[in-house]
Amino acid sequence: MEASRDKGEVFAIIRKLAEMLRAPELKSLRRAFNVWTKGLLKRQTRDYKIVEAIDGINDIFEEYDMAETVYEYWDDVIREKALSDGKAELLIRQLSHRFGPLPKWAESRVIKAKSAQLEKWATAVFDASSLAEVLGTPTRK
């Protein structure tokens, strides 16, 4: 499992182990593999929410469908967050190149924006004559 290239392969191995370790006399071996497998899955991710979800699974061999679903869901969430972070970083660079150093409010607005909004702003930066035309005006506190 440690040399597996993707999650699908890992979970196929987990399913196979679950079948092989069903016998009652293999209970202690099953428990040892459960601890090791959960540790492996946690080491393969950097997201604490996946780790927490895996910790909440008592027997990975009985609940491997749930483990796989949790892992895939958070993997998608992480991927989307990374994509959005990359878009924000690129937009900040575009805005800085076009309009000079950005005020704190502008950076903050870009960092907090959803992916769809970042895409709109990334297009607007080409035709805008001011930072306010792209991001709007700073909000007053």
SEKEFI-303456 format. One record per atom (N, C-alpha, C): atom name; x, y, z. Coordinates in Angstrom, 2 decimals, always signed. Each point is the difference from the previous one (the first is absolute). Example, Ala and Ser with C-alpha at 12.3 -4.5 7.8 and 13.67 -1.06 7.14 Angstrom:
// residues 2
  at     east    north       up
   N   +13.19    -5.69    +7.80
  CA    -0.89    +1.19    +0.00
   C    +0.90    +1.20    +0.00
   N    -0.35    +1.05    -0.72
  CA    +0.82    +1.19    +0.06
   C    -0.77    +1.09    +0.73
This chain:
// residues 141
  at     east    north       up
   N    +0.81    -1.20    +0.00
  CA    -0.81    +1.20    +0.00
   C    +0.86    +1.26    +0.00
   N    +1.12    -0.04    +0.68
  CA    +0.84    +1.19    +0.06
   C    +0.52    +0.41    -1.37
   N    +0.18    -0.96    -0.90
  CA    +0.52    +0.30    -1.33
   C    -1.12    +0.26    -1.01
   N    -1.24    -0.04    +0.43
  CA    -1.13    +0.22    -0.90
   C    +0.05    +1.39    -0.58
   N    -0.42    +0.10    -1.24
  CA    +0.08    +1.27    -0.71
   C    -1.23    +0.88    +0.17
   N    -1.13    -0.59    +0.35
  CA    -1.19    +0.82    +0.17
   C    -0.93    -0.60    +1.05
   N    -1.00    +0.80    +0.38
  CA    -0.94    -0.43    +1.04
   C    -0.78    -1.23    -0.40
   N    -0.37    -0.09    -1.28
  CA    -0.77    -1.15    -0.46
   C    +0.73    -1.31    +0.27
   N    +1.29    +0.00    -0.25
  CA    +0.81    -1.19    +0.25
   C    +0.07    -0.30    +1.50
   N    +0.16    +1.03    +0.81
  CA    +0.07    -0.18    +1.45
   C    -1.29    -0.62    +0.52
   N    -1.14    +0.52    -0.43
  CA    -1.27    -0.50    +0.50
   C    -0.33    -1.38    -0.57
   N    +0.50    -0.33    -1.17
  CA    -0.17    -1.37    -0.52
   C    +0.76    -0.98    +0.89
   N    +1.19    +0.39    +0.45
  CA    +0.78    -0.85    +0.90
   C    -0.70    -0.13    +1.35
   N    -0.57    +1.10    +0.50
  CA    -0.73    -0.04    +1.26
   C    -1.17    -0.99    -0.10
   N    -0.73    +0.05    -1.12
  CA    -1.12    -0.94    -0.19
   C    +0.49    -1.45    +0.01
   N    +1.11    -0.23    -0.68
  CA    +0.56    -1.37    -0.07
   C    +0.43    -0.46    +1.40
   N    +0.67    +0.86    +0.75
  CA    +0.40    -0.34    +1.37
   C    -1.22    -0.28    +0.87
   N    -1.07    +0.76    -0.18
  CA    -1.22    -0.21    +0.78
   C    -0.53    -1.41    -0.24
   N    +0.03    -0.43    -1.25
  CA    -0.46    -1.35    -0.32
   C    +0.91    -1.05    +0.63
   N    +1.30    +0.22    -0.07
  CA    +0.97    -0.98    +0.49
   C    +0.01    -0.11    +1.53
   N    -0.36    +1.08    +0.68
  CA    +0.11    +0.03    +1.47
   C    -1.35    -0.16    +0.70
   N    -0.98    -0.58    -0.66
  CA    -1.34    -0.17    +0.58
   C    -0.06    -1.06    +1.11
   N    +0.83    -1.00    -0.07
  CA    -0.07    -1.12    +0.96
   C    +0.21    +0.51    +1.43
   N    -0.81    -0.50    +0.96
  CA    +0.11    +0.45    +1.40
   C    +1.39    -0.21    +0.60
   N    +0.69    -1.05    -0.40
  CA    +1.33    -0.25    +0.56
   C    +1.05    +1.01    -0.48
   N    -0.35    +0.83    -0.98
  CA    +0.92    +1.02    -0.51
   C    -0.31    +1.40    +0.57
   N    -0.79    +0.03    +1.07
  CA    -0.45    +1.27    +0.58
   C    +1.16    +0.91    +0.39
   N    +1.03    -0.54    +0.65
  CA    +1.12    +0.85    +0.43
   C    +0.81    +0.50    -1.20
   N    +0.15    -0.84    -1.02
  CA    +0.70    +0.43    -1.22
   C    -0.82    +1.07    -0.71
   N    -1.30    -0.19    -0.03
  CA    -0.90    +0.99    -0.61
   C    +0.12    +1.34    +0.73
   N    +0.02    -0.03    +1.33
  CA    +0.13    +1.22    +0.80
   C    +1.33    +0.70    -0.31
   N    +1.07    -0.77    -0.10
  CA    +1.32    +0.58    -0.30
   C    +0.00    +0.64    -1.39
   N    -0.57    -0.68    -0.99
  CA    -0.08    +0.56    -1.34
   C    -0.90    +1.24    -0.02
   N    -1.05    +0.01    +0.81
  CA    -0.88    +1.15    +0.10
   C    +0.78    +1.24    +0.45
   N    +0.77    -0.15    +1.07
  CA    +0.80    +1.11    +0.52
   C    +1.02    +0.46    -1.04
   N    +0.68    -0.95    -0.62
  CA    +1.03    +0.33    -0.99
   C    -0.61    +0.69    -1.22
   N    -1.14    -0.53    -0.48
  CA    -0.64    +0.56    -1.20
   C    -0.50    +1.42    +0.25
   N    -0.62    +0.21    +1.16
  CA    -0.47    +1.35    +0.33
   C    +1.19    +0.97    +0.08
   N    +1.10    -0.45    +0.58
  CA    +1.20    +0.83    +0.07
   C    +0.53    +0.33    -1.39
   N    -0.01    -0.98    -0.88
  CA    +0.46    +0.22    -1.38
   C    -0.87    +1.04    -0.70
   N    -1.31    -0.14    +0.11
  CA    -0.90    +0.96    -0.64
   C    +0.22    +1.41    +0.55
   N    +0.22    +0.10    +1.30
  CA    +0.23    +1.31    +0.61
   C    +1.33    +0.60    -0.47
   N    +1.01    -0.84    -0.18
  CA    +1.30    +0.50    -0.46
   C    -0.05    +0.46    -1.45
   N    -0.92    -0.56    -0.78
  CA    -0.09    +0.34    -1.42
   C    -0.75    +1.30    -0.26
   N    -0.56    +0.60    +1.03
  CA    -0.71    +1.26    -0.17
   C    +0.64    +1.06    +0.87
   N    -0.20    +1.25    -0.39
  CA    +0.51    +1.10    +0.81
   C    -1.15    +0.75    +0.69
   N    -1.22    -0.43    -0.28
  CA    -1.14    +0.73    +0.52
   C    -0.48    -0.59    +1.32
   N    -0.08    +0.84    +1.02
  CA    -0.37    -0.48    +1.33
   C    -1.44    -0.51    +0.04
   N    -0.88    +0.49    -0.89
  CA    -1.39    -0.45    +0.00
   C    -0.10    -1.46    -0.46
   N    +0.83    -0.38    -0.96
  CA    +0.02    -1.41    -0.42
   C    +0.52    -0.85    +1.15
   N    +1.04    +0.47    +0.66
  CA    +0.57    -0.73    +1.14
   C    -1.06    -0.20    +1.08
   N    -0.74    +1.07    +0.33
  CA    -1.05    -0.12    +1.01
   C    -1.07    -0.99    -0.43
   N    -0.38    +0.04    -1.27
  CA    -1.03    -0.92    -0.49
   C    +0.49    -1.45    +0.06
   N    +1.25    -0.23    -0.36
  CA    +0.56    -1.35    +0.06
   C    +0.07    -0.47    +1.45
   N    +0.37    +0.90    +0.91
  CA    +0.04    -0.36    +1.42
   C    -1.37    -0.42    +0.51
   N    -1.07    +0.55    -0.60
  CA    -1.35    -0.32    +0.43
   C    -0.50    -1.36    -0.48
   N    +0.77    -0.65    -0.84
  CA    -0.40    -1.32    -0.52
   C    +0.58    -1.07    +0.91
   N    -0.87    -0.80    +0.58
  CA    +0.45    -1.03    +0.94
   C    +0.73    -1.14    -0.70
   N    -0.62    -0.55    -1.02
  CA    +0.57    -1.15    -0.71
   C    +0.01    +0.32    -1.48
   N    +1.16    +0.37    -0.52
  CA    +0.12    +0.40    -1.40
   C    -0.41    -1.12    -0.94
   N    +0.10    -1.25    +0.45
  CA    -0.35    -1.12    -0.86
   C    -1.51    -0.19    -0.09
   N    -0.73    +0.45    +1.01
  CA    -1.46    -0.05    -0.05
   C    -0.56    +1.25    -0.66
   N    +0.70    +1.10    +0.14
  CA    -0.51    +1.29    -0.45
   C    +0.85    +0.59    -1.12
   N    +0.59    -0.86    -0.85
  CA    +0.90    +0.53    -1.02
   C    -0.73    +0.83    -1.05
   N    -1.29    -0.29    -0.24
  CA    -0.75    +0.84    -0.94
   C    -0.13    +1.42    +0.54
   N    -0.29    +0.10    +1.31
  CA    -0.10    +1.31    +0.63
   C    +1.37    +0.70    -0.02
   N    +1.05    -0.74    +0.31
  CA    +1.35    +0.58    +0.00
   C    +0.36    +0.52    -1.38
   N    -0.32    -0.77    -1.01
  CA    +0.31    +0.42    -1.38
   C    -0.79    +1.24    -0.38
   N    -1.27    +0.05    +0.38
  CA    -0.84    +1.15    -0.30
   C    +0.52    +1.26    +0.70
   N    +0.34    -0.14    +1.28
  CA    +0.53    +1.14    +0.76
   C    +1.30    +0.48    -0.64
   N    +0.88    -0.93    -0.32
  CA    +1.29    +0.33    -0.58
   C    -0.18    +0.73    -1.34
   N    -0.89    -0.51    -0.85
  CA    -0.23    +0.62    -1.30
   C    -0.62    +1.38    +0.14
   N    -0.97    +0.13    +0.92
  CA    -0.65    +1.29    +0.20
   C    +1.02    +1.06    +0.42
   N    +0.78    -0.30    +1.03
  CA    +0.97    +0.99    +0.47
   C    +1.11    +0.23    -1.00
   N    +0.33    -1.01    -0.78
  CA    +0.99    +0.18    -1.05
   C    -0.51    +1.01    -1.03
   N    -1.29    -0.09    -0.34
  CA    -0.60    +0.96    -0.93
   C    -0.02    +1.40    +0.60
   N    -0.36    +0.09    +1.29
  CA    -0.03    +1.30    +0.68
   C    +1.40    +0.63    +0.01
   N    +0.99    -0.80    +0.32
  CA    +1.39    +0.49    +0.04
   C    +0.45    +0.46    -1.38
   N    -0.33    -0.79    -1.02
  CA    +0.38    +0.34    -1.36
   C    -0.63    +1.32    -0.42
   N    -1.29    +0.19    +0.31
  CA    -0.69    +1.24    -0.33
   C    +0.61    +1.18    +0.75
   N    +0.32    -0.19    +1.27
  CA    +0.63    +1.07    +0.79
   C    +1.35    +0.38    -0.58
   N    +0.78    -0.98    -0.39
  CA    +1.32    +0.26    -0.59
   C    -0.14    +0.75    -1.32
   N    -0.99    -0.39    -0.80
  CA    -0.24    +0.67    -1.27
   C    -0.40    +1.45    +0.23
   N    -0.90    +0.22    +0.95
  CA    -0.44    +1.35    +0.33
   C    +1.16    +0.84    +0.53
   N    +0.83    -0.58    +0.85
  CA    +1.16    +0.71    +0.53
   C    +0.95    +0.40    -1.13
   N    +0.18    -0.88    -0.96
  CA    +0.86    +0.29    -1.15
   C    -0.56    +1.13    -0.85
   N    -1.32    -0.01    -0.19
  CA    -0.64    +1.07    -0.76
   C    +0.18    +1.34    +0.72
   N    -0.18    +0.00    +1.31
  CA    +0.14    +1.24    +0.78
   C    +1.43    +0.52    -0.09
   N    +0.96    -0.90    +0.12
  CA    +1.40    +0.41    -0.08
   C    +0.33    +0.60    -1.36
   N    -0.49    -0.63    -1.06
  CA    +0.24    +0.50    -1.35
   C    -0.67    +1.36    -0.20
   N    -1.23    +0.15    +0.48
  CA    -0.71    +1.27    -0.15
   C    +0.72    +1.11    +0.76
   N    +0.50    -0.28    +1.17
  CA    +0.75    +1.01    +0.76
   C    +1.22    +0.44    -0.79
   N    +0.68    -0.95    -0.64
  CA    +1.16    +0.36    -0.82
   C    -0.40    +0.84    -1.20
   N    -1.12    -0.35    -0.65
  CA    -0.48    +0.77    -1.15
   C    -0.36    +1.42    +0.42
   N    -0.76    +0.11    +1.10
  CA    -0.42    +1.31    +0.48
   C    +1.20    +0.86    +0.40
   N    +0.97    -0.60    +0.67
  CA    +1.20    +0.73    +0.42
   C    +0.81    +0.47    -1.21
   N    +0.07    -0.85    -0.98
  CA    +0.74    +0.36    -1.23
   C    -0.70    +1.16    -0.72
   N    -1.31    -0.05    -0.03
  CA    -0.78    +1.00    -0.74
   C    -0.14    +1.32    +0.76
   N    -0.25    -0.09    +1.33
  CA    -0.34    +1.21    +0.76
   C    +0.99    +0.36    +1.09
   N    +1.10    -0.74    +0.11
  CA    +0.98    +0.27    +1.04
   C    -0.35    -0.75    +1.28
   N    +0.77    +0.27    +1.06
  CA    -0.23    -0.71    +1.27
   C    -1.47    +0.13    +0.45
   N    -0.55    -1.12    +0.44
  CA    -1.41    -0.02    +0.40
   C    -0.19    +0.42    +1.45
   N    -1.06    +0.76    +0.25
  CA    -0.33    +0.29    +1.40
   C    -0.48    -1.27    +0.69
   N    +0.07    -0.01    +1.31
  CA    -0.38    -1.19    +0.78
   C    -1.44    -0.44    -0.29
   N    -0.92    +0.95    -0.13
  CA    -1.40    -0.35    -0.24
   C    -0.15    -0.79    -1.30
   N    +0.79    +0.36    -1.01
  CA    -0.11    -0.67    -1.30
   C    +0.51    -1.44    +0.10
   N    +1.15    -0.16    +0.63
  CA    +0.54    -1.36    +0.19
   C    -0.98    -0.85    +0.79
   N    -0.54    +0.55    +1.05
  CA    -0.93    -0.72    +0.85
   C    -1.24    -0.41    -0.79
   N    -0.51    +0.91    -0.81
  CA    -1.20    -0.31    -0.80
   C    +0.28    -1.12    -0.99
   N    +1.16    +0.01    -0.61
  CA    +0.35    -1.05    -0.97
   C    +0.15    -1.34    +0.71
   N    +0.70    +0.00    +1.13
  CA    +0.24    -1.25    +0.73
   C    -1.30    -0.63    +0.48
   N    -0.98    +0.82    +0.37
  CA    -1.27    -0.51    +0.54
   C    -1.01    -0.36    -1.09
   N    +0.26    +0.37    -1.24
  CA    -0.97    -0.19    -1.08
   C    -0.15    -1.46    -0.40
   N    -1.19    -0.32    -0.49
  CA    -0.29    -1.32    -0.55
   C    +0.63    -0.11    -1.39
   N    +0.16    -1.22    -0.44
  CA    +0.65    -0.30    -1.27
   C    -0.66    +0.72    -1.18
   N    -1.32    -0.01    -0.06
  CA    -0.72    +0.64    -1.12
   C    +0.28    +1.51    -0.03
   N    +0.04    +0.63    +1.16
  CA    +0.27    +1.43    +0.06
   C    +1.44    +0.29    -0.44
   N    +0.94    -0.84    +0.41
  CA    +1.39    +0.17    -0.41
   C    +0.13    -0.05    -1.52
   N    -0.75    -0.90    -0.62
  CA    +0.04    -0.13    -1.46
   C    -0.53    +1.27    -0.68
   N    -1.08    +0.58    +0.55
  CA    -0.55    +1.25    -0.56
   C    +1.02    +1.12    +0.12
   N    +0.60    +0.11    +1.17
  CA    +0.99    +1.06    +0.20
   C    +1.22    -0.20    -0.90
   N    +0.41    -1.25    -0.18
  CA    +1.18    -0.29    -0.84
   C    -0.24    +0.45    -1.44
   N    -1.22    -0.06    -0.45
  CA    -0.34    +0.48    -1.35
   C    -0.09    +1.52    +0.00
   N    -0.59    +0.56    +1.04
  CA    -0.19    +1.45    +0.09
   C    +1.32    +0.76    +0.07
   N    +1.03    -0.61    +0.53
  CA    +1.27    +0.70    +0.18
   C    +0.59    +0.47    -1.34
   N    -0.33    -0.66    -1.09
  CA    +0.58    +0.35    -1.30
   C    -0.54    +1.33    -0.53
   N    -1.24    +0.32    +0.27
  CA    -0.61    +1.21    -0.55
   C    -0.18    +1.12    +1.00
   N    +0.18    -0.26    +1.27
  CA    -0.24    +1.00    +1.03
   C    +1.10    +1.06    +0.01
   N    -0.41    +1.22    +0.30
  CA    +0.99    +1.08    +0.09
   C    +0.38    +0.30    +1.44
   N    -0.70    -0.64    +0.94
  CA    +0.35    +0.20    +1.42
   C    -0.31    -1.28    +0.79
   N    +0.60    -0.09    +1.15
  CA    -0.23    -1.13    +0.90
   C    -1.47    -0.05    +0.41
   N    -0.59    +1.17    +0.21
  CA    -1.42    +0.07    +0.41
   C    -0.92    -0.56    -1.08
   N    +0.38    +0.12    -1.27
  CA    -0.82    -0.56    -1.07
   C    -0.02    -1.53    +0.05
   N    +1.04    -0.58    +0.54
  CA    +0.07    -1.45    +0.09
   C    -0.66    -0.48    +1.29
   N    +0.44    +0.52    +1.13
  CA    -0.42    -0.52    +1.31
   C    -1.09    +0.81    +0.69
   N    -0.32    +1.15    -0.53
  CA    -0.92    +0.89    +0.70
   C    +0.79    +0.87    +0.98
   N    -0.72    +0.72    +0.83
  CA    +0.67    +0.89    +0.95
   C    +0.14    -0.68    +1.35
   N    +0.94    +0.48    +0.81
  CA    +0.18    -0.61    +1.33
   C    -1.24    +0.22    +0.85
   N    -0.31    -0.97    +0.82
  CA    -1.15    +0.15    +0.90
   C    +0.44    +0.77    +1.24
   N    -0.90    +0.81    +0.48
  CA    +0.26    +0.80    +1.21
   C    -0.37    -0.83    +1.22
   N    +0.81    +0.14    +1.05
  CA    -0.30    -0.72    +1.25
   C    -0.71    +0.87    +0.97
